């Protein structure tokens, strides 16, 4: 059994089991694909300021620094640091995947 934190990007990712040659089962996550941008409703936009980190932006937006990956998904990036490298970058802050919003914020 695999225990996953409620704020993990892998919470809804299926698991599979590989059986080693000695018969030992190894549970692993299957591949997680980044959802398409259309699956997210925009809550707000954030403009990156000098010295900001993505965990700080996630804390301000969601009250949970570990949800930085939601900002990565919404902005189609795999490398969090790419989103804060340039001052003035406009980041889309969204509701969780599949949660409908009210238009585009």
C-alpha positions in Angstrom: 0.0 0.0 0.0 1.2 3.5 -0.9 0.3 6.5 1.3 0.2 9.8 -0.5 -0.1 13.2 1.0 -3.4 15.0 0.2 -1.4 17.9 -1.4 0.7 15.6 -3.6 0.6 15.9 -7.4 0.5 12.1 -7.5 -2.6 11.8 -5.4 -4.8 10.7 -8.3 -2.0 9.0 -10.3 -2.6 5.2 -10.5 -0.1 2.7 -9.2 1.1 -0.5 -10.7 3.1 -3.4 -9.3 6.3 -4.9 -10.6 7.3 -8.3 -9.3 11.0 -8.8 -8.9 12.8 -12.1 -9.8 12.7 -13.2 -6.2 8.9 -12.6 -6.0 9.1 -9.3 -4.1 6.3 -6.9 -5.3 7.4 -3.3 -5.9 4.5 -0.8 -6.1 5.2 2.3 -8.2 3.4 5.2 -9.7 2.5 5.1 -13.4 3.5 8.0 -15.6 1.8 11.3 -14.7 1.0 13.5 -17.6 0.7 17.2 -17.1 -3.0 18.2 -17.8 -3.9 20.4 -20.7 -4.3 24.1 -19.8 -8.0 24.1 -20.7 -8.6 21.8 -17.7 -7.9 24.6 -15.3 -10.0 27.6 -14.4 -8.0 30.8 -13.7 -8.3 32.2 -10.2 -5.8 35.1 -10.6 -2.6 36.2 -12.3 0.6 36.9 -10.5 3.6 39.0 -11.7 6.9 37.7 -10.5 8.9 40.1 -8.3 12.6 40.1 -7.7 13.7 37.4 -5.3 10.4 35.5 -5.3 10.3 31.8 -5.2 7.5 29.5 -6.4 6.9 28.1 -3.0 6.3 31.6 -1.7 3.9 32.3 -4.5 2.0 29.0 -3.8 1.8 29.9 -0.1 0.3 33.3 -0.9 -2.2 31.8 -3.4 -3.2 28.5 -1.8 -1.9 28.7 1.8 0.3 25.7 1.1 3.9 26.1 -0.2 3.9 22.5 -1.3 1.3 23.2 -3.9 3.9 24.9 -6.1 3.4 22.1 -8.6 -0.2 23.4 -9.4 1.4 26.6 -10.7 3.8 24.6 -12.7 1.0 22.6 -14.3 -1.1 25.6 -15.0 1.9 27.3 -16.7 3.0 24.2 -18.6 6.5 23.8 -17.1 8.3 21.0 -15.5 11.1 23.1 -14.0 9.7 25.3 -11.2 12.7 27.7 -11.4 11.8 28.5 -15.0 8.8 30.4 -13.7 10.6 32.8 -11.4 13.9 33.3 -13.3 12.6 36.4 -15.0 11.2 39.4 -13.1 7.8 40.4 -14.5 6.8 36.9 -15.7 3.0 36.6 -15.5 1.9 33.4 -13.9 -1.5 31.9 -14.1 -2.8 30.8 -10.7 -5.6 28.3 -11.1 -8.2 26.2 -9.3 -7.4 22.5 -9.1 -7.8 20.5 -12.3 -11.5 19.9 -13.2 -12.9 22.5 -10.7 -15.0 24.9 -12.7 -14.4 28.6 -12.3 -16.4 31.7 -13.2 -14.9 32.9 -16.5 -11.3 33.9 -16.6 -10.0 36.0 -13.7 
